[in-house]
Structures are given as structure tokens and as C-alpha cells.
């Protein structure tokens, strides 16, 4: 689990460190401040990897986003651009 409160651009750097720790496999539970749009965080992550071949190592890694109260905000696939379910 990781609590994140930075900007979408900071998310990319922060997430990359944690992805290495789980060896790019599994599901990360990511708590974000109330009102955060996980899609914006994921868009910044994907934009930093303009070429889809740069997403391959993230193919087996998912992010489950929740607000501080535990409300699900979405489940997103880091290795597949625009693949996710808001509010899941």
C-alpha cells in the first residue's frame, strides 16, 4: 500500500520506485486524497511512456485506487494504455 498526495507528474516517479519493489507483478493499493481522479494519474504515467513498448514490463501490475475513507476509485492496468475501471 502506498499513500500518494502529489501531482500527476510526481505520481510517475513515485510509482516507478514501488513497481520495482514488487518486481512489476501484482496489485498495488494506492490511497489518494479525496477528489483525486486516478485517470489523471494514469494518463500522466502513460504519457511519460510514449511508446507502448515501454509499458511491457508493467503488463502484470495493477493499481487499486482508494480515497482516505476506503472508497474504491478505480482499478487500472499500468501496462495497457487506457485500460481501467473507474470506481471499481
Gaussian input, Z-matrix of N, CA and C with variables (Angstrom, degrees):
# hf/3-21g

backbone

0 1
 N
 C     1     B1
 C     2     B2     1     A1
 N     3     B3     2     A2     1     D1
 C     4     B4     3     A3     2     D2
 C     5     B5     4     A4     3     D3
 N     6     B6     5     A5     4     D4
 C     7     B7     6     A6     5     D5
 C     8     B8     7     A7     6     D6
 N     9     B9     8     A8     7     D7
 C    10    B10     9     A9     8     D8
 C    11    B11    10    A10     9     D9
 N    12    B12    11    A11    10    D10
 C    13    B13    12    A12    11    D11
 C    14    B14    13    A13    12    D12
 N    15    B15    14    A14    13    D13
 C    16    B16    15    A15    14    D14
 C    17    B17    16    A16    15    D15
 N    18    B18    17    A17    16    D16
 C    19    B19    18    A18    17    D17
 C    20    B20    19    A19    18    D18
 N    21    B21    20    A20    19    D19
 C    22    B22    21    A21    20    D20
 C    23    B23    22    A22    21    D21
 N    24    B24    23    A23    22    D22
 C    25    B25    24    A24    23    D23
 C    26    B26    25    A25    24    D24
 N    27    B27    26    A26    25    D25
 C    28    B28    27    A27    26    D26
 C    29    B29    28    A28    27    D27
 N    30    B30    29    A29    28    D28
 C    31    B31    30    A30    29    D29
 C    32    B32    31    A31    30    D30
 N    33    B33    32    A32    31    D31
 C    34    B34    33    A33    32    D32
 C    35    B35    34    A34    33    D33
 N    36    B36    35    A35    34    D34
 C    37    B37    36    A36    35    D35
 C    38    B38    37    A37    36    D36
 N    39    B39    38    A38    37    D37
 C    40    B40    39    A39    38    D38
 C    41    B41    40    A40    39    D39
 N    42    B42    41    A41    40    D40
 C    43    B43    42    A42    41    D41
 C    44    B44    43    A43    42    D42
 N    45    B45    44    A44    43    D43
 C    46    B46    45    A45    44    D44
 C    47    B47    46    A46    45    D45
 N    48    B48    47    A47    46    D46
 C    49    B49    48    A48    47    D47
 C    50    B50    49    A49    48    D48
 N    51    B51    50    A50    49    D49
 C    52    B52    51    A51    50    D50
 C    53    B53    52    A52    51    D51
 N    54    B54    53    A53    52    D52
 C    55    B55    54    A54    53    D53
 C    56    B56    55    A55    54    D54
 N    57    B57    56    A56    55    D55
 C    58    B58    57    A57    56    D56
 C    59    B59    58    A58    57    D57
 N    60    B60    59    A59    58    D58
 C    61    B61    60    A60    59    D59
 C    62    B62    61    A61    60    D60
 N    63    B63    62    A62    61    D61
 C    64    B64    63    A63    62    D62
 C    65    B65    64    A64    63    D63
 N    66    B66    65    A65    64    D64
 C    67    B67    66    A66    65    D65
 C    68    B68    67    A67    66    D66
 N    69    B69    68    A68    67    D67
 C    70    B70    69    A69    68    D68
 C    71    B71    70    A70    69    D69
 N    72    B72    71    A71    70    D70
 C    73    B73    72    A72    71    D71
 C    74    B74    73    A73    72    D72
 N    75    B75    74    A74    73    D73
 C    76    B76    75    A75    74    D74
 C    77    B77    76    A76    75    D75
 N    78    B78    77    A77    76    D76
 C    79    B79    78    A78    77    D77
 C    80    B80    79    A79    78    D78
 N    81    B81    80    A80    79    D79
 C    82    B82    81    A81    80    D80
 C    83    B83    82    A82    81    D81
 N    84    B84    83    A83    82    D82
 C    85    B85    84    A84    83    D83
 C    86    B86    85    A85    84    D84
 N    87    B87    86    A86    85    D85
 C    88    B88    87    A87    86    D86
 C    89    B89    88    A88    87    D87
 N    90    B90    89    A89    88    D88
 C    91    B91    90    A90    89    D89
 C    92    B92    91    A91    90    D90
 N    93    B93    92    A92    91    D91
 C    94    B94    93    A93    92    D92
 C    95    B95    94    A94    93    D93
 N    96    B96    95    A95    94    D94
 C    97    B97    96    A96    95    D95
 C    98    B98    97    A97    96    D96
 N    99    B99    98    A98    97    D97
 C   100   B100    99    A99    98    D98
 C   101   B101   100   A100    99    D99
 N   102   B102   101   A101   100   D100
 C   103   B103   102   A102   101   D101
 C   104   B104   103   A103   102   D102
 N   105   B105   104   A104   103   D103
 C   106   B106   105   A105   104   D104
 C   107   B107   106   A106   105   D105
 N   108   B108   107   A107   106   D106
 C   109   B109   108   A108   107   D107
 C   110   B110   109   A109   108   D108
 N   111   B111   110   A110   109   D109
 C   112   B112   111   A111   110   D110
 C   113   B113   112   A112   111   D111
 N   114   B114   113   A113   112   D112
 C   115   B115   114   A114   113   D113
 C   116   B116   115   A115   114   D114
 N   117   B117   116   A116   115   D115
 C   118   B118   117   A117   116   D116
 C   119   B119   118   A118   117   D117
 N   120   B120   119   A119   118   D118
 C   121   B121   120   A120   119   D119
 C   122   B122   121   A121   120   D120
 N   123   B123   122   A122   121   D121
 C   124   B124   123   A123   122   D122
 C   125   B125   124   A124   123   D123
 N   126   B126   125   A125   124   D124
 C   127   B127   126   A126   125   D125
 C   128   B128   127   A127   126   D126
 N   129   B129   128   A128   127   D127
 C   130   B130   129   A129   128   D128
 C   131   B131   130   A130   129   D129
 N   132   B132   131   A131   130   D130
 C   133   B133   132   A132   131   D131
 C   134   B134   133   A133   132   D132
 N   135   B135   134   A134   133   D133
 C   136   B136   135   A135   134   D134
 C   137   B137   136   A136   135   D135
 N   138   B138   137   A137   136   D136
 C   139   B139   138   A138   137   D137
 C   140   B140   139   A139   138   D138
 N   141   B141   140   A140   139   D139
 C   142   B142   141   A141   140   D140
 C   143   B143   142   A142   141   D141
 N   144   B144   143   A143   142   D142
 C   145   B145   144   A144   143   D143
 C   146   B146   145   A145   144   D144
 N   147   B147   146   A146   145   D145
 C   148   B148   147   A147   146   D146
 C   149   B149   148   A148   147   D147
 N   150   B150   149   A149   148   D148
 C   151   B151   150   A150   149   D149
 C   152   B152   151   A151   150   D150
 N   153   B153   152   A152   151   D151
 C   154   B154   153   A153   152   D152
 C   155   B155   154   A154   153   D153
 N   156   B156   155   A155   154   D154
 C   157   B157   156   A156   155   D155
 C   158   B158   157   A157   156   D156
 N   159   B159   158   A158   157   D157
 C   160   B160   159   A159   158   D158
 C   161   B161   160   A160   159   D159
 N   162   B162   161   A161   160   D160
 C   163   B163   162   A162   161   D161
 C   164   B164   163   A163   162   D162
 N   165   B165   164   A164   163   D163
 C   166   B166   165   A165   164   D164
 C   167   B167   166   A166   165   D165
 N   168   B168   167   A167   166   D166
 C   169   B169   168   A168   167   D167
 C   170   B170   169   A169   168   D168
 N   171   B171   170   A170   169   D169
 C   172   B172   171   A171   170   D170
 C   173   B173   172   A172   171   D171
 N   174   B174   173   A173   172   D172
 C   175   B175   174   A174   173   D173
 C   176   B176   175   A175   174   D174
 N   177   B177   176   A176   175   D175
 C   178   B178   177   A177   176   D176
 C   179   B179   178   A178   177   D177
 N   180   B180   179   A179   178   D178
 C   181   B181   180   A180   179   D179
 C   182   B182   181   A181   180   D180
 N   183   B183   182   A182   181   D181
 C   184   B184   183   A183   182   D182
 C   185   B185   184   A184   183   D183
 N   186   B186   185   A185   184   D184
 C   187   B187   186   A186   185   D185
 C   188   B188   187   A187   186   D186
 N   189   B189   188   A188   187   D187
 C   190   B190   189   A189   188   D188
 C   191   B191   190   A190   189   D189
 N   192   B192   191   A191   190   D190
 C   193   B193   192   A192   191   D191
 C   194   B194   193   A193   192   D192
 N   195   B195   194   A194   193   D193
 C   196   B196   195   A195   194   D194
 C   197   B197   196   A196   195   D195
 N   198   B198   197   A197   196   D196
 C   199   B199   198   A198   197   D197
 C   200   B200   199   A199   198   D198
 N   201   B201   200   A200   199   D199
 C   202   B202   201   A201   200   D200
 C   203   B203   202   A202   201   D201
 N   204   B204   203   A203   202   D202
 C   205   B205   204   A204   203   D203
 C   206   B206   205   A205   204   D204
 N   207   B207   206   A206   205   D205
 C   208   B208   207   A207   206   D206
 C   209   B209   208   A208   207   D207
 N   210   B210   209   A209   208   D208
 C   211   B211   210   A210   209   D209
 C   212   B212   211   A211   210   D210
 N   213   B213   212   A212   211   D211
 C   214   B214   213   A213   212   D212
 C   215   B215   214   A214   213   D213
 N   216   B216   215   A215   214   D214
 C   217   B217   216   A216   215   D215
 C   218   B218   217   A217   216   D216
 N   219   B219   218   A218   217   D217
 C   220   B220   219   A219   218   D218
 C   221   B221   220   A220   219   D219
 N   222   B222   221   A221   220   D220
 C   223   B223   222   A222   221   D221
 C   224   B224   223   A223   222   D222
 N   225   B225   224   A224   223   D223
 C   226   B226   225   A225   224   D224
 C   227   B227   226   A226   225   D225
 N   228   B228   227   A227   226   D226
 C   229   B229   228   A228   227   D227
 C   230   B230   229   A229   228   D228
 N   231   B231   230   A230   229   D229
 C   232   B232   231   A231   230   D230
 C   233   B233   232   A232   231   D231
 N   234   B234   233   A233   232   D232
 C   235   B235   234   A234   233   D233
 C   236   B236   235   A235   234   D234
 N   237   B237   236   A236   235   D235
 C   238   B238   237   A237   236   D236
 C   239   B239   238   A238   237   D237
 N   240   B240   239   A239   238   D238
 C   241   B241   240   A240   239   D239
 C   242   B242   241   A241   240   D240
 N   243   B243   242   A242   241   D241
 C   244   B244   243   A243   242   D242
 C   245   B245   244   A244   243   D243
 N   246   B246   245   A245   244   D244
 C   247   B247   246   A246   245   D245
 C   248   B248   247   A247   246   D246
 N   249   B249   248   A248   247   D247
 C   250   B250   249   A249   248   D248
 C   251   B251   250   A250   249   D249
 N   252   B252   251   A251   250   D250
 C   253   B253   252   A252   251   D251
 C   254   B254   253   A253   252   D252
 N   255   B255   254   A254   253   D253
 C   256   B256   255   A255   254   D254
 C   257   B257   256   A256   255   D255
 N   258   B258   257   A257   256   D256
 C   259   B259   258   A258   257   D257
 C   260   B260   259   A259   258   D258
 N   261   B261   260   A260   259   D259
 C   262   B262   261   A261   260   D260
 C   263   B263   262   A262   261   D261

   B1=1.4574
   B2=1.5083
   B3=1.3090
   B4=1.4506
   B5=1.5173
   B6=1.3247
   B7=1.4581
   B8=1.5176
   B9=1.3281
   B10=1.4600
   B11=1.5174
   B12=1.3311
   B13=1.4660
   B14=1.5250
   B15=1.3264
   B16=1.4601
   B17=1.5184
   B18=1.3167
   B19=1.4599
   B20=1.5329
   B21=1.3441
   B22=1.4638
   B23=1.5365
   B24=1.3213
   B25=1.4689
   B26=1.5246
   B27=1.3241
   B28=1.4577
   B29=1.5245
   B30=1.3214
   B31=1.4484
   B32=1.5239
   B33=1.3062
   B34=1.4645
   B35=1.5286
   B36=1.3134
   B37=1.4669
   B38=1.5198
   B39=1.3143
   B40=1.4618
   B41=1.5220
   B42=1.3135
   B43=1.4512
   B44=1.5230
   B45=1.3131
   B46=1.4638
   B47=1.5252
   B48=1.3299
   B49=1.4680
   B50=1.5264
   B51=1.3217
   B52=1.4626
   B53=1.5193
   B54=1.3184
   B55=1.4664
   B56=1.5236
   B57=1.3107
   B58=1.4648
   B59=1.5242
   B60=1.3182
   B61=1.4656
   B62=1.5244
   B63=1.3181
   B64=1.4619
   B65=1.5278
   B66=1.3002
   B67=1.4677
   B68=1.5261
   B69=1.3457
   B70=1.4636
   B71=1.5262
   B72=1.3322
   B73=1.4617
   B74=1.5223
   B75=1.3158
   B76=1.4514
   B77=1.5142
   B78=1.3242
   B79=1.4554
   B80=1.5236
   B81=1.3108
   B82=1.4516
   B83=1.5186
   B84=1.3171
   B85=1.4553
   B86=1.5220
   B87=1.3230
   B88=1.4608
   B89=1.5260
   B90=1.3267
   B91=1.4681
   B92=1.5207
   B93=1.3293
   B94=1.4623
   B95=1.5338
   B96=1.3310
   B97=1.4617
   B98=1.5322
   B99=1.3139
   B100=1.4662
   B101=1.5263
   B102=1.3205
   B103=1.4575
   B104=1.5173
   B105=1.3194
   B106=1.4671
   B107=1.5240
   B108=1.3151
   B109=1.4608
   B110=1.5280
   B111=1.3327
   B112=1.4573
   B113=1.5273
   B114=1.3251
   B115=1.4763
   B116=1.5233
   B117=1.3305
   B118=1.4736
   B119=1.5290
   B120=1.3338
   B121=1.4616
   B122=1.5272
   B123=1.3159
   B124=1.4693
   B125=1.5258
   B126=1.3293
   B127=1.4693
   B128=1.5300
   B129=1.3304
   B130=1.4729
   B131=1.5251
   B132=1.3275
   B133=1.4626
   B134=1.5237
   B135=1.3336
   B136=1.4627
   B137=1.5249
   B138=1.3253
   B139=1.4693
   B140=1.5257
   B141=1.3195
   B142=1.4718
   B143=1.5286
   B144=1.3125
   B145=1.4578
   B146=1.5276
   B147=1.3191
   B148=1.4548
   B149=1.5160
   B150=1.3168
   B151=1.4522
   B152=1.5291
   B153=1.3272
   B154=1.4655
   B155=1.5220
   B156=1.3154
   B157=1.4687
   B158=1.5335
   B159=1.3203
   B160=1.4645
   B161=1.5305
   B162=1.3220
   B163=1.4668
   B164=1.5249
   B165=1.3128
   B166=1.4635
   B167=1.5232
   B168=1.3191
   B169=1.4635
   B170=1.5289
   B171=1.3258
   B172=1.4625
   B173=1.5334
   B174=1.3222
   B175=1.4748
   B176=1.5166
   B177=1.3171
   B178=1.4573
   B179=1.5274
   B180=1.3160
   B181=1.4532
   B182=1.5313
   B183=1.3296
   B184=1.4618
   B185=1.5162
   B186=1.3155
   B187=1.4550
   B188=1.5206
   B189=1.3230
   B190=1.4608
   B191=1.5233
   B192=1.3152
   B193=1.4622
   B194=1.5209
   B195=1.3377
   B196=1.4731
   B197=1.5229
   B198=1.3337
   B199=1.4644
   B200=1.5336
   B201=1.3417
   B202=1.4672
   B203=1.5370
   B204=1.3331
   B205=1.4590
   B206=1.5309
   B207=1.3230
   B208=1.4632
   B209=1.5126
   B210=1.3338
   B211=1.4643
   B212=1.5333
   B213=1.3467
   B214=1.4626
   B215=1.5289
   B216=1.3281
   B217=1.4664
   B218=1.5189
   B219=1.3086
   B220=1.4543
   B221=1.5101
   B222=1.3282
   B223=1.4594
   B224=1.5172
   B225=1.3258
   B226=1.4637
   B227=1.5208
   B228=1.3114
   B229=1.4617
   B230=1.5250
   B231=1.3141
   B232=1.4552
   B233=1.5260
   B234=1.3139
   B235=1.4479
   B236=1.5111
   B237=1.3181
   B238=1.4588
   B239=1.5183
   B240=1.2882
   B241=1.4633
   B242=1.5328
   B243=1.3277
   B244=1.4717
   B245=1.5271
   B246=1.3256
   B247=1.4630
   B248=1.5252
   B249=1.2929
   B250=1.4471
   B251=1.5102
   B252=1.3205
   B253=1.4593
   B254=1.5316
   B255=1.3242
   B256=1.4638
   B257=1.5233
   B258=1.3130
   B259=1.4533
   B260=1.5176
   B261=1.3174
   B262=1.4827
   B263=1.5126
   A1=109.16
   A2=115.92
   A3=122.60
   A4=108.25
   A5=116.09
   A6=120.80
   A7=106.89
   A8=116.82
   A9=120.84
   A10=109.57
   A11=116.68
   A12=120.05
   A13=112.51
   A14=118.20
   A15=120.95
   A16=112.59
   A17=115.23
   A18=121.97
   A19=109.83
   A20=116.86
   A21=118.74
   A22=113.19
   A23=117.61
   A24=119.26
   A25=111.37
   A26=117.88
   A27=121.18
   A28=111.01
   A29=117.34
   A30=121.40
   A31=110.53
   A32=116.97
   A33=121.82
   A34=111.20
   A35=116.95
   A36=121.73
   A37=111.38
   A38=116.45
   A39=121.09
   A40=110.72
   A41=116.36
   A42=120.00
   A43=111.71
   A44=118.12
   A45=121.50
   A46=111.69
   A47=116.94
   A48=120.39
   A49=111.11
   A50=117.00
   A51=120.31
   A52=112.05
   A53=117.56
   A54=120.62
   A55=110.32
   A56=116.97
   A57=120.69
   A58=110.84
   A59=116.90
   A60=120.88
   A61=112.40
   A62=117.34
   A63=119.82
   A64=110.88
   A65=115.44
   A66=123.06
   A67=112.02
   A68=115.13
   A69=123.04
   A70=113.20
   A71=117.51
   A72=121.23
   A73=109.68
   A74=116.10
   A75=120.25
   A76=113.08
   A77=113.73
   A78=120.85
   A79=109.22
   A80=115.85
   A81=121.61
   A82=108.96
   A83=116.47
   A84=121.51
   A85=106.32
   A86=116.54
   A87=122.04
   A88=108.68
   A89=115.67
   A90=120.69
   A91=107.99
   A92=115.48
   A93=121.61
   A94=108.72
   A95=117.68
   A96=120.13
   A97=112.02
   A98=115.84
   A99=121.07
   A100=109.43
   A101=116.01
   A102=121.26
   A103=114.55
   A104=117.81
   A105=121.20
   A106=109.83
   A107=116.09
   A108=121.75
   A109=108.09
   A110=118.81
   A111=120.11
   A112=113.23
   A113=117.03
   A114=120.13
   A115=110.02
   A116=117.87
   A117=120.69
   A118=110.64
   A119=116.86
   A120=120.40
   A121=110.37
   A122=115.66
   A123=119.39
   A124=111.23
   A125=117.48
   A126=119.95
   A127=110.54
   A128=116.84
   A129=120.40
   A130=110.36
   A131=116.88
   A132=121.05
   A133=110.37
   A134=116.80
   A135=120.62
   A136=111.54
   A137=118.09
   A138=121.32
   A139=111.34
   A140=116.76
   A141=120.51
   A142=110.95
   A143=116.52
   A144=122.29
   A145=107.35
   A146=115.88
   A147=121.82
   A148=114.58
   A149=116.84
   A150=121.71
   A151=108.73
   A152=117.77
   A153=121.01
   A154=113.11
   A155=117.62
   A156=119.33
   A157=111.08
   A158=117.04
   A159=120.93
   A160=112.25
   A161=116.66
   A162=121.10
   A163=112.64
   A164=117.68
   A165=121.93
   A166=112.54
   A167=118.28
   A168=119.78
   A169=113.02
   A170=117.58
   A171=122.14
   A172=112.44
   A173=117.57
   A174=121.68
   A175=113.85
   A176=118.41
   A177=121.77
   A178=112.71
   A179=116.42
   A180=120.47
   A181=110.16
   A182=115.06
   A183=122.02
   A184=109.99
   A185=116.02
   A186=121.41
   A187=109.55
   A188=116.05
   A189=122.07
   A190=106.98
   A191=116.87
   A192=122.53
   A193=110.45
   A194=115.21
   A195=121.93
   A196=109.41
   A197=114.97
   A198=119.20
   A199=108.40
   A200=118.90
   A201=121.13
   A202=114.36
   A203=117.61
   A204=120.98
   A205=112.66
   A206=116.86
   A207=120.95
   A208=114.59
   A209=117.83
   A210=121.15
   A211=109.37
   A212=117.72
   A213=120.60
   A214=111.19
   A215=115.29
   A216=121.19
   A217=112.31
   A218=117.34
   A219=119.97
   A220=112.86
   A221=113.80
   A222=122.65
   A223=106.95
   A224=116.46
   A225=121.21
   A226=111.34
   A227=115.70
   A228=122.97
   A229=108.44
   A230=116.67
   A231=119.34
   A232=112.77
   A233=117.36
   A234=121.10
   A235=115.25
   A236=119.09
   A237=122.46
   A238=109.52
   A239=115.13
   A240=121.74
   A241=111.53
   A242=115.90
   A243=124.27
   A244=114.27
   A245=116.66
   A246=119.82
   A247=109.28
   A248=115.17
   A249=119.99
   A250=111.19
   A251=114.59
   A252=120.63
   A253=107.10
   A254=117.91
   A255=119.49
   A256=110.93
   A257=115.86
   A258=121.88
   A259=115.11
   A260=117.42
   A261=120.19
   A262=111.32
   D1=141.13
   D2=178.61
   D3=-136.00
   D4=134.19
   D5=172.76
   D6=-95.97
   D7=130.00
   D8=-177.59
   D9=-126.06
   D10=130.70
   D11=179.89
   D12=-134.31
   D13=15.83
   D14=-178.31
   D15=-92.89
   D16=-165.94
   D17=-179.56
   D18=-84.16
   D19=165.42
   D20=176.95
   D21=-55.41
   D22=-36.44
   D23=179.60
   D24=-68.64
   D25=-34.15
   D26=177.52
   D27=-71.45
   D28=-27.57
   D29=-179.84
   D30=-58.40
   D31=-42.90
   D32=-178.83
   D33=-54.95
   D34=-50.22
   D35=-178.78
   D36=-66.55
   D37=-46.70
   D38=-179.36
   D39=-61.73
   D40=-46.66
   D41=-178.33
   D42=-63.46
   D43=-41.49
   D44=-178.21
   D45=-56.43
   D46=-38.06
   D47=178.03
   D48=-63.92
   D49=-42.72
   D50=-178.82
   D51=-73.18
   D52=-32.20
   D53=177.84
   D54=-60.04
   D55=-39.90
   D56=178.48
   D57=-63.61
   D58=-38.60
   D59=-177.77
   D60=-65.31
   D61=-31.06
   D62=178.32
   D63=-98.80
   D64=12.54
   D65=177.69
   D66=54.92
   D67=37.09
   D68=174.00
   D69=60.45
   D70=28.31
   D71=178.68
   D72=-138.24
   D73=141.60
   D74=174.62
   D75=110.35
   D76=-162.08
   D77=-177.52
   D78=-125.80
   D79=130.53
   D80=175.53
   D81=-102.42
   D82=131.76
   D83=173.20
   D84=-91.24
   D85=118.73
   D86=-173.92
   D87=-119.71
   D88=114.04
   D89=177.50
   D90=-91.04
   D91=130.96
   D92=-179.58
   D93=-126.39
   D94=159.09
   D95=178.86
   D96=-60.79
   D97=152.18
   D98=176.27
   D99=-54.13
   D100=138.97
   D101=179.03
   D102=87.79
   D103=-3.28
   D104=179.55
   D105=-74.12
   D106=137.69
   D107=175.62
   D108=-98.46
   D109=105.86
   D110=-179.84
   D111=-58.76
   D112=-28.88
   D113=179.24
   D114=-60.86
   D115=-38.08
   D116=178.29
   D117=-64.82
   D118=-38.47
   D119=177.21
   D120=-65.38
   D121=-43.52
   D122=179.96
   D123=-68.06
   D124=-38.66
   D125=177.51
   D126=-58.82
   D127=-41.19
   D128=178.63
   D129=-65.76
   D130=-40.61
   D131=177.76
   D132=-60.81
   D133=-49.62
   D134=-179.24
   D135=-65.89
   D136=-37.55
   D137=-179.85
   D138=-63.53
   D139=-34.05
   D140=178.75
   D141=-68.63
   D142=-14.73
   D143=178.11
   D144=-121.26
   D145=72.97
   D146=-174.25
   D147=-57.30
   D148=-30.32
   D149=-178.55
   D150=-97.20
   D151=128.91
   D152=-178.64
   D153=-59.38
   D154=-24.54
   D155=179.20
   D156=-65.62
   D157=-20.58
   D158=178.08
   D159=-78.49
   D160=-8.67
   D161=179.51
   D162=-93.62
   D163=-11.29
   D164=-173.88
   D165=-54.08
   D166=-43.61
   D167=-177.21
   D168=-67.37
   D169=-13.69
   D170=178.85
   D171=-98.45
   D172=9.33
   D173=-172.97
   D174=-58.71
   D175=-29.50
   D176=-177.28
   D177=-108.39
   D178=27.88
   D179=-176.61
   D180=-124.99
   D181=129.90
   D182=-177.84
   D183=-122.94
   D184=152.25
   D185=175.48
   D186=-119.66
   D187=122.42
   D188=175.76
   D189=-103.28
   D190=108.57
   D191=-176.07
   D192=-92.27
   D193=138.66
   D194=176.81
   D195=-140.24
   D196=153.60
   D197=175.67
   D198=-87.01
   D199=176.33
   D200=-177.47
   D201=-59.07
   D202=-22.72
   D203=178.49
   D204=-88.71
   D205=0.48
   D206=179.98
   D207=89.65
   D208=2.79
   D209=179.72
   D210=-67.98
   D211=128.16
   D212=178.31
   D213=-65.12
   D214=132.27
   D215=179.08
   D216=-112.28
   D217=-5.85
   D218=177.15
   D219=146.08
   D220=158.08
   D221=174.96
   D222=-123.48
   D223=123.36
   D224=-172.61
   D225=-126.96
   D226=145.42
   D227=177.34
   D228=-96.51
   D229=117.22
   D230=-178.99
   D231=-69.38
   D232=-29.15
   D233=-175.80
   D234=-88.69
   D235=0.16
   D236=-178.45
   D237=-132.76
   D238=107.77
   D239=-177.24
   D240=-53.38
   D241=130.38
   D242=177.27
   D243=64.53
   D244=22.29
   D245=178.45
   D246=-104.46
   D247=112.33
   D248=178.73
   D249=-176.79
   D250=169.37
   D251=179.69
   D252=-127.69
   D253=107.33
   D254=177.48
   D255=-62.76
   D256=140.26
   D257=175.15
   D258=68.06
   D259=16.21
   D260=-177.34
   D261=-75.47

